[in-house]
Amino acid sequence: EAWVYLANTTADMALFEGQGNNNLFIRRTSANKLGIGRQLVAFDNTSTGNAVTANTWTHLAVVRSGTTLKMYSNGTEIYSGSNSQTYTLNGGCQIGGSGGAAYVNGYIDEMRFSNSARYTTTFTPSTTIFTNDNNTLLLMHFNGYNASLEHFIDDAGRRANSVISINGAAISTTQS
């Protein structure tokens, strides 16, 4: 899950992408749908509802419980279906980009990966910072100095050396 602010809704944008075959990716498609899939394979599932409104902060969540996959935009379900794929993260990952293409034109804040289904029905997204708990695998607040291009800190308690700034991605203290 994450909060996103996108400048447009017409381009394909990679919100998260692992590196290598069958690694997980989550994208907002050029048709303004939210999709999950495997690197170098294809989308496994794509939302039926629109994912974001341009120039507006939107909370997006992709949740799988067993083989049931749900996608939410601002707490409203925009997809429900089946997904039994095995996703891996064999190497580094990219947040907001995809190997030279599909970079996010906007902002991402409060990104959290969990090993539990936090949402299974319509909900009201939290507007406060996400907190670390026993089910948090990665927690990125993206806090720091304005225009910082340093390594981003995994606030789940670990230094995330594989989460680094590329292609000019930087912290904006005016947009958090």
C-alpha positions in Angstrom: 0.0 0.0 0.0 1.1 3.6 -0.6 -0.1 7.1 -1.0 0.5 8.4 -4.6 0.1 11.8 -6.2 0.4 11.6 -10.0 0.7 14.6 -12.4 -1.2 12.7 -15.1 -3.3 9.6 -15.7 -2.3 8.8 -19.3 1.1 7.2 -19.0 2.0 3.8 -17.7 3.8 4.2 -14.4 5.7 1.6 -12.3 4.9 2.1 -8.7 7.0 -0.8 -7.6 9.1 -3.3 -9.5 11.5 -6.1 -8.5 14.4 -7.0 -10.7 14.6 -10.3 -12.6 12.3 -12.9 -14.1 9.0 -13.4 -12.2 9.7 -10.6 -9.8 6.6 -8.7 -8.5 5.6 -5.4 -10.2 2.7 -3.1 -9.4 1.8 -0.5 -12.0 -0.7 2.1 -12.8 -1.5 1.5 -16.5 -2.0 4.1 -19.2 -5.7 3.3 -19.0 -5.6 4.4 -15.4 -6.0 0.9 -14.0 -4.0 -0.6 -11.2 -2.2 -3.8 -12.1 -0.1 -6.5 -10.5 2.2 -8.9 -12.5 5.5 -10.6 -13.0 8.5 -9.0 -14.5 9.2 -10.1 -18.1 5.9 -12.0 -18.1 2.7 -9.9 -18.0 0.0 -8.5 -15.8 -1.7 -11.2 -13.8 -4.6 -9.0 -12.7 -5.7 -5.4 -13.6 -8.3 -3.4 -11.8 -11.8 -2.8 -13.3 -12.1 0.6 -11.7 -10.0 3.7 -12.2 -7.0 3.9 -9.9 -6.2 7.6 -9.4 -7.3 11.2 -10.1 -4.5 13.4 -11.4 -3.0 16.0 -9.0 -4.7 14.4 -6.0 -3.3 12.3 -3.2 -4.7 8.8 -3.5 -4.2 5.7 -1.2 -3.7 2.6 -3.3 -3.6 -1.0 -1.8 -3.1 -4.4 -3.4 -4.1 -7.2 -1.0 -4.0 -10.9 -1.4 -5.5 -13.3 1.1 -5.0 -16.9 0.0 -5.9 -16.8 -3.7 -8.3 -13.8 -3.4 -6.7 -10.6 -4.7 -8.3 -7.2 -4.1 -7.3 -3.7 -5.2 -8.4 -0.5 -3.5 -8.3 3.1 -4.3 -9.0 5.4 -1.3 -10.4 2.4 0.5 -12.9 1.6 -2.2 -12.6 -1.8 -3.9 -11.7 -1.5 -7.6 -10.9 -5.1 -8.3 -11.6 -8.5 -6.8 -10.5 -11.8 -8.3 -8.3 -14.8 -8.1 -4.5 -14.8 -8.0 -2.3 -17.8 -7.0 1.0 -16.6 -8.6 4.2 -16.9 -6.7 6.0 -13.6 -6.7 9.7 -13.3 -5.8 12.2 -10.5 -5.1 15.5 -12.0 -6.0 17.5 -8.8 -6.3 17.0 -5.1 -5.8 13.7 -3.3 -6.4 12.7 0.0 -7.9 10.0 2.3 -6.4 8.6 4.7 -8.8 10.4 3.4 -11.9 11.1 0.5 -14.1 14.6 0.1 -15.6 14.6 3.3 -17.6 10.9 3.5 -18.5 7.6 4.1 -16.9 8.9 6.5 -14.2 6.3 8.0 -11.9 5.6 11.6 -12.7 4.5 12.7 -9.3 5.1 11.6 -5.7 4.9 8.4 -3.5 4.7 8.5 0.2 4.1 6.0 3.1 4.8 2.8 1.2 4.3 -0.4 3.3 4.6 -4.1 2.4 3.0 -6.5 4.8 2.8 -10.3 5.2 -0.8 -10.2 6.1 -4.0 -9.0 4.5 -4.6 -5.6 6.1 -7.8 -4.9 4.2 -10.5 -7.3 3.1 -13.4 -4.9 2.7 -14.0 -1.2 2.1 -12.0 0.9 4.6 -11.0 4.5 5.4 -7.3 4.9 4.7 -5.2 6.3 7.5 -4.0 9.9 7.0 -1.3 9.5 9.6 2.1 7.9 9.1 2.0 4.1 8.9 3.4 2.3 11.9 5.7 -0.7 12.1 4.2 -3.9 13.5 5.0 -7.7 13.4 3.4 -7.9 9.9 5.4 -5.1 8.3 8.1 -6.3 5.9 9.1 -2.9 4.4 8.0 0.6 5.6 9.1 3.7 3.7 8.1 7.1 5.0 10.3 8.9 2.5 11.2 11.5 5.1 14.4 13.5 5.1 16.0 16.6 3.8 14.4 18.4 0.8 15.9 17.3 -2.5 17.8 14.5 -0.8 19.1 11.8 -3.1 20.5 9.5 -0.5 19.5 5.9 0.4 16.0 5.7 1.8 15.6 4.2 5.2 13.4 1.2 5.8 11.4 2.3 8.9 10.6 -1.3 9.7 13.9 -1.1 11.5 16.4 -2.0 8.8 18.6 0.0 6.5 17.3 -0.7 3.0 20.5 -0.6 1.0 18.7 -1.8 -2.2 16.3 1.2 -2.1 18.3 4.1 -3.5 17.5 7.2 -5.5 17.8 6.9 -9.3 16.9 9.1 -12.3 16.6 12.2 -10.1 14.1 10.8 -7.6 14.3 12.9 -4.5 12.5 13.8 -1.3 10.1 16.7 -1.4 9.3 18.2 1.9 6.6 20.3 0.3 4.5 17.3 -0.8 4.5 14.9 2.2 
